[in-house]
Amino acid sequence: RLDGFCSMEAGKEEGSLLTRAEDLETPEITINARTRDGGQILAEIVDATGKPLDGFSRKDCLPFQGDEVRHVLRWRTGAFTPPQQPVEKRLRFFLTDANLYSYLAADPGAAKTVIYDPAANGGLLPNDDRILPSQRFAMRGHPSGYQLAREGSITYLDLHSAASAKTNACFAKEADWNDATDWCLEGWYRVADKGTQPNYGLATFMSPPAGRNAALYLSDREAGILSTDGSNHQVLKSTPLDTTDRFHWYRLVHTGGAAGSLFLEVDGKEVIRLPYSELLTRYHPAANILFGPNASNQEGRMHVAKFGYRIGSAEPLFGPVREQNQ
């Protein structure tokens, strides 16, 4: 049996197992397990105190019965809420007449999702050590260019690239994928001032380590798609938009693999679509996902109320901006 050299076993009397803290991005656990007649395996997701998360108790779990080396154990609740994302999570398994040989914290083929939401995480910066490593970003640029602010019900990051500091103000993360992978990048953004024009905008880059790359390009008066080969930054297509009037919901989406397309949505409406083959190619070995005004040695300022990306799926992350002061 694959990975079957040892197991946790329970007979007719139920047994339980509490795991170490796991880096759970989605509520799915891949198990290698076997049950006997009348047996089953259940699990719940608990916090650091051992309390089950709402929607992920044993009664919410879809029980496993059978003999499989790669079964995805799920709950009736399909996703974590934003407040649950940064919580430390452990698994508590319940076995009756069953053997549990191994488990993985997610289906290896599942999409990778990262979300930064300061309203949901208690007003933490993206690089705060209290955020799970899988959701944490690295700080780039001059520290004075970052501050949290609140407007009505919206908490947001005020990111300022100051030309005098000869740097930029953004947050970065490393990820790995290729041109065949579907992905989406989303944010609730508002451009705070005109900045230096022209530059390559208040951009949110998403470039695989070796492949075609794309950025959401924002100036004070337009939104578009930008691509770069490292030295040559090209706005491939843009559309007029007042990006300063309020927070807008932007989605940059790639579907269809290397022969597919890239499109930009603003507030749920598609405004630009391009063949993916029109994007430029760049080798970028690290920190290939960034958000903020990536205008080094230029002037730029933007507000970020939410940012996120999903690799392996183009399903939406957020939805329209809600409850904001116009």
Secondary structure, DSSP 8 states (H G I E B T S, - for coil): -TT-S--EEE-SS-EEEE---B--SSSEEEEEEEEEEEEEEEEEEE-TTS-B-TT-SGGGB--B-SEEEEEEEEBSS-S--GGGTTS-BEEEEEEEEEEEEEEESS-TTS-EEEEE-TTTTTS--TT-TTS-GGG--EEEE-GGGEEEEEETTEEEEEEEE-GGGTS-EEEEE-----TT--EEEEEEEEE-S--SSSSS-S-EEE--TEEE-EEEEE-SSEEEEEEESSS-EEEEEEEE--SSSS-EEEEEEEESGGGSEEEEEETTEEEEEEEGGGS-EEE--S--EEES---TTS-EEEEEEEEEEEES----SS-S--S---
